[in-house]
Amino acid sequence: MQRETIRIIGIDPGLRRTGWGIIESDGVRLAYVASGHISSDSADPLAFRLRVLFEGISGVIASYQPREAAVEETFVNDNAKATLKLGQARGMALLAPAMKGLRVAEYAPNLIKKTVVGAGHAEKHQIQAMIGFLLPKAKFDSADEADALAIAICHASHRGAAAMAARVARAG
């Protein structure tokens, strides 16, 4: 029995730089497709920076045609203003795939790390090392890209359980 291959985009939202990574998964194997990041100019007004992120993510989706998306959930820090701006960038990361009709899943940072590295409090270099191991053809220039690939891998690992939970919720 042949398994269906699904293309997934992982998005690591940030106002200054949003990482994206695209993989394919057949439920057993993972394959690297592409990765990159979208940058906004901090000198621009917030609305224009958000537009850059939205259009950039939309362009990546149009180019690579993923069928599902995964976005990292926002963590709250001590700086309320920074958290709010991150939340707005995250809104663009959720909206762009939703506007293209993709199913969008969200994952907590600790679950992403635990899924990819095996520890919920893994360091950036550990995530990058595991991405290199799991996706040997991956070429990434920044932690944002590696994190986005980790988000996509997390979704590939958990998408069946998430779909089942959604079906149960709709039926109940």
Buried (B, 14 or more C-beta within 10 A) or exposed (E): EEEEEBBBBBBBBBBBBBBBBBBBBEEEEBBBBBBBBBBBEEEEEEEEBBBBBBEBBBEBBEEEEBBBBBBBEBEEEEEEEEBEBBEBBBBBBBBBBEEBEBBBBBBBBBBBBBBBBEEEEBEEEBBBBBBBEBBEEBEBEBBBBBBBBBBBBBBBBBBEEBEEEEEEEEEE
